[in-house]
Amino acid sequence: MPNDDAEVLISERHGAVQVLRMNRPAKLNALNTALTQALHDELRRADEDDDVRAVVLAGQGRSFCAGADTSEFAGLTPADNQAVIRRAELTTKTQAMLQRMRKPIVSVVQGHALGGGAGLAIGCDMMVAAEDATFGYPELRHSLVPAIVMTGLQRQLGRKLAFELISTGRRLTAAELAENGLANRVTPVDRAFDTALEIASRWAEVNPLAMSATKDLFYRVADLPYDQAMRTGGDINAIMRGFAGAGG
């Protein structure tokens, strides 16, 4: 079992699919600064690599990610305001990158996906949930505000249930994740990674320019008024005429 000096993120290539495994299993892959920075850097590297067409985000061990590593909080105080700001900016950039990157990404959620880990899980374009998955936002129980992850939660879940999760600490099961549209698949624990890899491999077979344009348009139109969204779709449709056969 790796200690804190071990590689905090394992990066593996499966054909045109980049697999990123958070690797702090003894801490349930809690997000300390080192892991958050490594994840940010590897996501950016994968997005910039033309040989990578899809990404799988997973956690080593029995949990996906238990959220922020609270053992670091002692050093994040008003006495070192710059450290607080740098950590918040790093967390924000990493969470936001999942939808901003050109490559599609699928999360593999087993065990705990809590707080920042829940944000990573639903921030990906698709999610495969193992049958033992538990998903929630326990921040208020620790007198913390789920600030950075709240945007993604509100945009992907009904407001009443979203508020229940952040205000009461209720956790969703794998079946509930699927029922509420957060998980695309629910599988036995030993099938979750392979299922996600199959999804990513199918993505990798698609024209990468068309996939990139599709992902960009998907998230862009969600924030636009209907008429403007339709015009944007029309513009992309015209541009796509030049994609035929490119990068196939």
Phi and psi in degrees as GROMACS dihedral restraints (atoms count N, CA, C in turn):
[ dihedral_restraints ]
;  ai    aj    ak    al  type     phi  dphi    fc
    3     4     5     6     1   -64.8    20    10
    4     5     6     7     1   146.9    20    10
    6     7     8     9     1   -99.8    20    10
    7     8     9    10     1  -173.7    20    10
    9    10    11    12     1   -67.8    20    10
   10    11    12    13     1   -14.6    20    10
   12    13    14    15     1   -88.9    20    10
   13    14    15    16     1    -7.0    20    10
   15    16    17    18     1   -75.5    20    10
   16    17    18    19     1   171.0    20    10
   18    19    20    21     1   -63.2    20    10
   19    20    21    22     1   119.4    20    10
   21    22    23    24     1   -81.6    20    10
   22    23    24    25     1   -14.8    20    10
   24    25    26    27     1  -140.7    20    10
   25    26    27    28     1   125.6    20    10
   27    28    29    30     1   -99.4    20    10
   28    29    30    31     1   128.1    20    10
   30    31    32    33     1  -117.4    20    10
   31    32    33    34     1   123.3    20    10
   33    34    35    36     1  -131.6    20    10
   34    35    36    37     1   147.6    20    10
   36    37    38    39     1  -106.6    20    10
   37    38    39    40     1   127.8    20    10
   39    40    41    42     1  -119.0    20    10
   40    41    42    43     1    90.6    20    10
   42    43    44    45     1    63.3    20    10
   43    44    45    46     1  -122.1    20    10
   45    46    47    48     1   -94.5    20    10
   46    47    48    49     1    10.9    20    10
   48    49    50    51     1  -106.6    20    10
   49    50    51    52     1   127.4    20    10
   51    52    53    54     1   -95.0    20    10
   52    53    54    55     1   125.7    20    10
   54    55    56    57     1  -106.2    20    10
   55    56    57    58     1   124.6    20    10
   57    58    59    60     1  -114.2    20    10
   58    59    60    61     1   121.8    20    10
   60    61    62    63     1  -115.9    20    10
   61    62    63    64     1   116.1    20    10
   63    64    65    66     1   -63.8    20    10
   64    65    66    67     1   132.4    20    10
   66    67    68    69     1  -128.7    20    10
   67    68    69    70     1    60.3    20    10
   69    70    71    72     1  -128.8    20    10
   70    71    72    73     1    60.8    20    10
   72    73    74    75     1   -61.0    20    10
   73    74    75    76     1   -31.1    20    10
   75    76    77    78     1   -65.6    20    10
   76    77    78    79     1   -24.2    20    10
   78    79    80    81     1  -106.7    20    10
   79    80    81    82     1    17.6    20    10
   81    82    83    84     1    54.2    20    10
   82    83    84    85     1    34.8    20    10
   84    85    86    87     1    58.3    20    10
   85    86    87    88     1    35.2    20    10
   87    88    89    90     1   -60.3    20    10
   88    89    90    91     1   143.7    20    10
   90    91    92    93     1   -86.0    20    10
   91    92    93    94     1    94.2    20    10
   93    94    95    96     1   -87.7    20    10
   94    95    96    97     1  -179.9    20    10
   96    97    98    99     1   -63.0    20    10
   97    98    99   100     1   -41.1    20    10
   99   100   101   102     1   -62.0    20    10
  100   101   102   103     1   -45.2    20    10
  102   103   104   105     1   -68.5    20    10
  103   104   105   106     1   -41.8    20    10
  105   106   107   108     1   -62.1    20    10
  106   107   108   109     1   -43.0    20    10
  108   109   110   111     1   -65.8    20    10
  109   110   111   112     1   -42.6    20    10
  111   112   113   114     1   -63.0    20    10
  112   113   114   115     1   -41.5    20    10
  114   115   116   117     1   -64.5    20    10
  115   116   117   118     1   -45.0    20    10
  117   118   119   120     1   -56.9    20    10
  118   119   120   121     1   -48.0    20    10
  120   121   122   123     1   -67.3    20    10
  121   122   123   124     1   -40.1    20    10
  123   124   125   126     1   -72.9    20    10
  124   125   126   127     1   -34.5    20    10
  126   127   128   129     1   -62.8    20    10
  127   128   129   130     1   -44.3    20    10
  129   130   131   132     1   -64.5    20    10
  130   131   132   133     1   -41.3    20    10
  132   133   134   135     1   -63.6    20    10
  133   134   135   136     1   -43.4    20    10
  135   136   137   138     1   -63.0    20    10
  136   137   138   139     1   -38.3    20    10
  138   139   140   141     1   -68.7    20    10
  139   140   141   142     1   -29.8    20    10
  141   142   143   144     1   -88.5    20    10
  142   143   144   145     1   -11.1    20    10
  144   145   146   147     1   -87.9    20    10
  145   146   147   148     1   115.0    20    10
  147   148   149   150     1   -66.9    20    10
  148   149   150   151     1   -18.4    20    10
  150   151   152   153     1   -81.1    20    10
  151   152   153   154     1   -11.1    20    10
  153   154   155   156     1   -98.5    20    10
  154   155   156   157     1   128.2    20    10
  156   157   158   159     1  -115.6    20    10
  157   158   159   160     1   -13.3    20    10
  159   160   161   162     1  -159.1    20    10
  160   161   162   163     1   160.1    20    10
  162   163   164   165     1  -133.4    20    10
  163   164   165   166     1   141.8    20    10
  165   166   167   168     1  -115.4    20    10
  166   167   168   169     1   129.4    20    10
  168   169   170   171     1  -110.7    20    10
  169   170   171   172     1   121.8    20    10
  171   172   173   174     1  -137.0    20    10
  172   173   174   175     1   172.0    20    10
  174   175   176   177     1  -122.6    20    10
  175   176   177   178     1   137.3    20    10
  177   178   179   180     1   -77.0    20    10
  178   179   180   181     1   139.3    20    10
  180   181   182   183     1    92.8    20    10
  181   182   183   184     1  -152.2    20    10
  183   184   185   186     1   -90.0    20    10
  184   185   186   187     1    -1.9    20    10
  186   187   188   189     1  -137.2    20    10
  187   188   189   190     1   152.2    20    10
  189   190   191   192     1   -70.5    20    10
  190   191   192   193     1   -62.8    20    10
  192   193   194   195     1  -168.9    20    10
  193   194   195   196     1   124.8    20    10
  195   196   197   198     1   -87.8    20    10
  196   197   198   199     1    10.5    20    10
  198   199   200   201     1    97.8    20    10
  199   200   201   202     1  -160.0    20    10
  201   202   203   204     1   -66.1    20    10
  202   203   204   205     1   145.4    20    10
  204   205   206   207     1   -81.4    20    10
  205   206   207   208     1   100.6    20    10
  207   208   209   210     1   -67.3    20    10
  208   209   210   211     1   -13.8    20    10
  210   211   212   213     1   -66.4    20    10
  211   212   213   214     1   -18.3    20    10
  213   214   215   216     1   -82.7    20    10
  214   215   216   217     1   -15.3    20    10
  216   217   218   219     1   -63.8    20    10
  217   218   219   220     1   -25.6    20    10
  219   220   221   222     1   -60.4    20    10
  220   221   222   223     1   -29.6    20    10
  222   223   224   225     1   -91.9    20    10
  223   224   225   226     1    -5.1    20    10
  225   226   227   228     1  -103.3    20    10
  226   227   228   229     1    82.2    20    10
  228   229   230   231     1  -130.1    20    10
  229   230   231   232     1   165.3    20    10
  231   232   233   234     1   -56.0    20    10
  232   233   234   235     1   -19.1    20    10
  234   235   236   237     1   -67.0    20    10
  235   236   237   238     1   -24.1    20    10
  237   238   239   240     1  -129.4    20    10
  238   239   240   241     1    71.9    20    10
  240   241   242   243     1   -61.4    20    10
  241   242   243   244     1   -35.2    20    10
  243   244   245   246     1   -65.3    20    10
  244   245   246   247     1   -36.3    20    10
  246   247   248   249     1   -66.0    20    10
  247   248   249   250     1   -38.9    20    10
  249   250   251   252     1   -62.6    20    10
  250   251   252   253     1   -45.7    20    10
  252   253   254   255     1   -65.0    20    10
  253   254   255   256     1   -44.5    20    10
  255   256   257   258     1   -61.1    20    10
  256   257   258   259     1   -41.7    20    10
  258   259   260   261     1   -66.9    20    10
  259   260   261   262     1   -42.0    20    10
  261   262   263   264     1   -63.7    20    10
  262   263   264   265     1   -41.5    20    10
  264   265   266   267     1   -65.4    20    10
  265   266   267   268     1   -40.0    20    10
  267   268   269   270     1   -64.1    20    10
  268   269   270   271     1   -45.1    20    10
  270   271   272   273     1   -62.2    20    10
  271   272   273   274     1   -44.3    20    10
  273   274   275   276     1   -62.6    20    10
  274   275   276   277     1   -46.2    20    10
  276   277   278   279     1   -63.0    20    10
  277   278   279   280     1   -39.1    20    10
  279   280   281   282     1   -68.9    20    10
  280   281   282   283     1   -44.7    20    10
  282   283   284   285     1   -63.9    20    10
  283   284   285   286     1   -41.7    20    10
  285   286   287   288     1   -71.8    20    10
  286   287   288   289     1   -26.2    20    10
  288   289   290   291     1   -63.8    20    10
  289   290   291   292     1   -28.4    20    10
  291   292   293   294     1   -58.3    20    10
  292   293   294   295     1   -41.2    20    10
  294   295   296   297     1   -88.3    20    10
  295   296   297   298     1   -25.0    20    10
  297   298   299   300     1   -80.0    20    10
  298   299   300   301     1   -24.7    20    10
  300   301   302   303     1   -67.3    20    10
  301   302   303   304     1   152.2    20    10
  303   304   305   306     1   -74.6    20    10
  304   305   306   307     1   -29.1    20    10
  306   307   308   309     1   -85.3    20    10
  307   308   309   310     1   140.6    20    10
  309   310   311   312     1   -71.3    20    10
  310   311   312   313     1   148.1    20    10
  312   313   314   315     1  -138.5    20    10
  313   314   315   316     1   137.2    20    10
  315   316   317   318     1  -121.2    20    10
  316   317   318   319     1   137.2    20    10
  318   319   320   321     1   -96.7    20    10
  319   320   321   322     1   148.8    20    10
  321   322   323   324     1  -115.8    20    10
  322   323   324   325     1   108.4    20    10
  324   325   326   327     1  -109.6    20    10
  325   326   327   328     1   111.6    20    10
  327   328   329   330     1  -121.8    20    10
  328   329   330   331     1   151.3    20    10
  330   331   332   333     1    60.9    20    10
  331   332   333   334     1  -137.5    20    10
  333   334   335   336     1   -79.9    20    10
  334   335   336   337     1   134.7    20    10
  336   337   338   339     1  -131.9    20    10
  337   338   339   340     1    95.3    20    10
  339   340   341   342     1  -125.7    20    10
  340   341   342   343     1   145.7    20    10
  342   343   344   345     1    54.7    20    10
  343   344   345   346     1  -120.9    20    10
  345   346   347   348     1   -61.3    20    10
  346   347   348   349     1   -29.5    20    10
  348   349   350   351     1   -67.5    20    10
  349   350   351   352     1   -38.2    20    10
  351   352   353   354     1   -63.6    20    10
  352   353   354   355     1   -39.7    20    10
  354   355   356   357     1   -61.0    20    10
  355   356   357   358     1   -42.6    20    10
  357   358   359   360     1   -64.2    20    10
  358   359   360   361     1   -41.3    20    10
  360   361   362   363     1   -61.0    20    10
  361   362   363   364     1   -48.5    20    10
  363   364   365   366     1   -86.8    20    10
  364   365   366   367     1   -12.7    20    10
  366   367   368   369     1   -71.3    20    10
  367   368   369   370     1   -23.1    20    10
  369   370   371   372     1   -70.4    20    10
  370   371   372   373     1   161.0    20    10
  372   373   374   375     1   -69.4    20    10
  373   374   375   376     1   -31.1    20    10
  375   376   377   378     1  -140.9    20    10
  376   377   378   379     1   161.2    20    10
  378   379   380   381     1  -135.4    20    10
  379   380   381   382     1   135.3    20    10
  381   382   383   384     1  -108.1    20    10
  382   383   384   385     1   121.8    20    10
  384   385   386   387     1  -106.4    20    10
  385   386   387   388     1   126.8    20    10
  387   388   389   390     1   -72.4    20    10
  388   389   390   391     1   158.0    20    10
  390   391   392   393     1   -63.1    20    10
  391   392   393   394     1   -18.5    20    10
  393   394   395   396     1   -95.9    20    10
  394   395   396   397     1     8.5    20    10
  396   397   398   399     1   -66.5    20    10
  397   398   399   400     1   140.2    20    10
  399   400   401   402     1  -131.8    20    10
  400   401   402   403     1   133.7    20    10
  402   403   404   405     1  -130.2    20    10
  403   404   405   406     1   128.9    20    10
  405   406   407   408     1  -175.2    20    10
  406   407   408   409     1   179.8    20    10
  408   409   410   411     1  -129.5    20    10
  409   410   411   412     1    90.7    20    10
  411   412   413   414     1   -87.4    20    10
  412   413   414   415     1    10.0    20    10
  414   415   416   417     1   -54.9    20    10
  415   416   417   418     1   -45.5    20    10
  417   418   419   420     1   -60.5    20    10
  418   419   420   421     1   -30.2    20    10
  420   421   422   423     1   -65.9    20    10
  421   422   423   424     1   -17.7    20    10
  423   424   425   426     1  -109.2    20    10
  424   425   426   427     1    18.3    20    10
  426   427   428   429     1    60.9    20    10
  427   428   429   430     1    33.8    20    10
  429   430   431   432     1  -115.9    20    10
  430   431   432   433     1   160.3    20    10
  432   433   434   435     1  -107.2    20    10
  433   434   435   436     1   128.4    20    10
  435   436   437   438     1   -77.0    20    10
  436   437   438   439     1    65.8    20    10
  438   439   440   441     1   -74.5    20    10
  439   440   441   442     1   -53.5    20    10
  441   442   443   444     1   -70.9    20    10
  442   443   444   445     1   -33.7    20    10
  444   445   446   447     1   -83.7    20    10
  445   446   447   448     1    -8.0    20    10
  447   448   449   450     1   -68.2    20    10
  448   449   450   451     1   -34.1    20    10
  450   451   452   453     1   -60.7    20    10
  451   452   453   454     1   -49.6    20    10
  453   454   455   456     1   -63.1    20    10
  454   455   456   457     1   -39.8    20    10
  456   457   458   459     1   -64.1    20    10
  457   458   459   460     1   -47.7    20    10
  459   460   461   462     1   -62.2    20    10
  460   461   462   463     1   -32.5    20    10
  462   463   464   465     1   -81.5    20    10
  463   464   465   466     1   -12.5    20    10
  465   466   467   468     1  -118.0    20    10
  466   467   468   469     1    -3.0    20    10
  468   469   470   471     1  -140.4    20    10
  469   470   471   472     1   150.6    20    10
  471   472   473   474     1   -57.6    20    10
  472   473   474   475     1   146.4    20    10
  474   475   476   477     1   -61.6    20    10
  475   476   477   478     1   -39.8    20    10
  477   478   479   480     1   -63.1    20    10
  478   479   480   481     1   -48.6    20    10
  480   481   482   483     1   -68.4    20    10
  481   482   483   484     1   -39.1    20    10
  483   484   485   486     1   -59.5    20    10
  484   485   486   487     1   -43.4    20    10
  486   487   488   489     1   -68.0    20    10
  487   488   489   490     1   -35.8    20    10
  489   490   491   492     1   -60.7    20    10
  490   491   492   493     1   -42.9    20    10
  492   493   494   495     1   -62.5    20    10
  493   494   495   496     1   -46.6    20    10
  495   496   497   498     1   -78.1    20    10
  496   497   498   499     1   -24.4    20    10
  498   499   500   501     1   -95.9    20    10
  499   500   501   502     1   -23.2    20    10
  501   502   503   504     1  -114.4    20    10
  502   503   504   505     1   -14.4    20    10
  504   505   506   507     1    80.6    20    10
  505   506   507   508     1     9.9    20    10
  507   508   509   510     1   -56.2    20    10
  508   509   510   511     1   142.4    20    10
  510   511   512   513     1  -113.2    20    10
  511   512   513   514     1   141.6    20    10
  513   514   515   516     1   -94.9    20    10
  514   515   516   517     1   142.3    20    10
  516   517   518   519     1   -82.5    20    10
  517   518   519   520     1   173.3    20    10
  519   520   521   522     1   -60.3    20    10
  520   521   522   523     1   -42.6    20    10
  522   523   524   525     1   -62.4    20    10
  523   524   525   526     1   -39.7    20    10
  525   526   527   528     1   -69.5    20    10
  526   527   528   529     1   -33.5    20    10
  528   529   530   531     1   -60.9    20    10
  529   530   531   532     1   -42.1    20    10
  531   532   533   534     1   -69.6    20    10
  532   533   534   535     1   -42.5    20    10
  534   535   536   537     1   -60.7    20    10
  535   536   537   538     1   -31.9    20    10
  537   538   539   540     1   -99.2    20    10
  538   539   540   541     1    12.9    20    10
  540   541   542   543     1    76.5    20    10
  541   542   543   544     1    15.3    20    10
  543   544   545   546     1   -91.6    20    10
  544   545   546   547     1   -30.6    20    10
  546   547   548   549     1  -109.8    20    10
  547   548   549   550     1   135.8    20    10
  549   550   551   552     1   -84.1    20    10
  550   551   552   553     1   -30.5    20    10
  552   553   554   555     1  -139.9    20    10
  553   554   555   556     1   147.5    20    10
  555   556   557   558     1  -122.6    20    10
  556   557   558   559     1   127.6    20    10
  558   559   560   561     1  -134.6    20    10
  559   560   561   562     1   163.7    20    10
  561   562   563   564     1   -56.7    20    10
  562   563   564   565     1   153.4    20    10
  564   565   566   567     1   -54.6    20    10
  565   566   567   568     1   -42.3    20    10
  567   568   569   570     1   -77.1    20    10
  568   569   570   571     1    -1.6    20    10
  570   571   572   573     1  -110.5    20    10
  571   572   573   574     1    -8.2    20    10
  573   574   575   576     1   -62.4    20    10
  574   575   576   577     1   -49.7    20    10
  576   577   578   579     1   -63.8    20    10
  577   578   579   580     1   -45.9    20    10
  579   580   581   582     1   -60.6    20    10
  580   581   582   583     1   -36.1    20    10
  582   583   584   585     1   -65.5    20    10
  583   584   585   586     1   -42.9    20    10
  585   586   587   588     1   -65.1    20    10
  586   587   588   589     1   -39.6    20    10
  588   589   590   591     1   -65.3    20    10
  589   590   591   592     1   -36.0    20    10
  591   592   593   594     1   -63.6    20    10
  592   593   594   595     1   -42.0    20    10
  594   595   596   597     1   -62.1    20    10
  595   596   597   598     1   -48.4    20    10
  597   598   599   600     1   -64.2    20    10
  598   599   600   601     1   -36.1    20    10
  600   601   602   603     1   -66.4    20    10
  601   602   603   604     1   -36.2    20    10
  603   604   605   606     1   -66.8    20    10
  604   605   606   607     1   -40.2    20    10
  606   607   608   609     1   -57.8    20    10
  607   608   609   610     1   -40.9    20    10
  609   610   611   612     1   -65.7    20    10
  610   611   612   613     1   -17.8    20    10
  612   613   614   615     1   -82.1    20    10
  613   614   615   616     1   -11.5    20    10
  615   616   617   618     1   -85.8    20    10
  616   617   618   619     1   149.5    20    10
  618   619   620   621     1   -50.1    20    10
  619   620   621   622     1   119.7    20    10
  621   622   623   624     1   -65.0    20    10
  622   623   624   625     1   -31.9    20    10
  624   625   626   627     1   -68.5    20    10
  625   626   627   628     1   -41.4    20    10
  627   628   629   630     1   -66.8    20    10
  628   629   630   631     1   -39.4    20    10
  630   631   632   633     1   -63.3    20    10
  631   632   633   634     1   -44.5    20    10
  633   634   635   636     1   -61.2    20    10
  634   635   636   637     1   -44.8    20    10
  636   637   638   639     1   -65.5    20    10
  637   638   639   640     1   -37.9    20    10
  639   640   641   642     1   -64.2    20    10
  640   641   642   643     1   -46.3    20    10
  642   643   644   645     1   -64.2    20    10
  643   644   645   646     1   -44.9    20    10
  645   646   647   648     1   -59.8    20    10
  646   647   648   649     1   -46.4    20    10
  648   649   650   651     1   -66.2    20    10
  649   650   651   652     1   -39.3    20    10
  651   652   653   654     1   -54.8    20    10
  652   653   654   655     1   -47.2    20    10
  654   655   656   657     1   -81.6    20    10
  655   656   657   658     1   -30.3    20    10
  657   658   659   660     1   -66.8    20    10
  658   659   660   661     1   -44.6    20    10
  660   661   662   663     1   -70.1    20    10
  661   662   663   664     1   -20.7    20    10
  663   664   665   666     1   -62.7    20    10
  664   665   666   667     1   -26.2    20    10
  666   667   668   669     1  -103.7    20    10
  667   668   669   670     1     8.8    20    10
  669   670   671   672     1  -111.2    20    10
  670   671   672   673     1   150.2    20    10
  672   673   674   675     1   -59.6    20    10
  673   674   675   676     1   155.9    20    10
  675   676   677   678     1   -54.1    20    10
  676   677   678   679     1   -50.6    20    10
  678   679   680   681     1   -62.6    20    10
  679   680   681   682     1   -42.1    20    10
  681   682   683   684     1   -67.5    20    10
  682   683   684   685     1   -38.1    20    10
  684   685   686   687     1   -62.5    20    10
  685   686   687   688     1   -41.0    20    10
  687   688   689   690     1   -66.1    20    10
  688   689   690   691     1   -38.7    20    10
  690   691   692   693     1   -64.7    20    10
  691   692   693   694     1   -40.6    20    10
  693   694   695   696     1   -62.9    20    10
  694   695   696   697     1   -42.4    20    10
  696   697   698   699     1   -61.6    20    10
  697   698   699   700     1   -39.6    20    10
  699   700   701   702     1   -63.8    20    10
  700   701   702   703     1   -39.8    20    10
  702   703   704   705     1   -63.0    20    10
  703   704   705   706     1   -44.1    20    10
  705   706   707   708     1   -66.0    20    10
  706   707   708   709     1   -37.8    20    10
  708   709   710   711     1   -58.7    20    10
  709   710   711   712     1   -41.6    20    10
  711   712   713   714     1   -67.5    20    10
  712   713   714   715     1   -42.5    20    10
  714   715   716   717     1   -63.0    20    10
  715   716   717   718     1   -35.5    20    10
  717   718   719   720     1   -61.6    20    10
  718   719   720   721     1   -19.5    20    10
  720   721   722   723     1   -57.1    20    10
  721   722   723   724     1   -26.9    20    10
  723   724   725   726     1   -87.4    20    10
  724   725   726   727     1    -0.9    20    10
  726   727   728   729     1   -88.3    20    10
  727   728   729   730     1   -17.3    20    10
  729   730   731   732     1   -52.3    20    10
  730   731   732   733     1   119.1    20    10
  732   733   734   735     1    80.3    20    10
  733   734   735   736     1    -7.2    20    10
  735   736   737   738     1   -76.6    20    10
  736   737   738   739     1   130.8    20    10
  738   739   740   741     1    65.6    20    10
  739   740   741   742     1    15.5    20    10
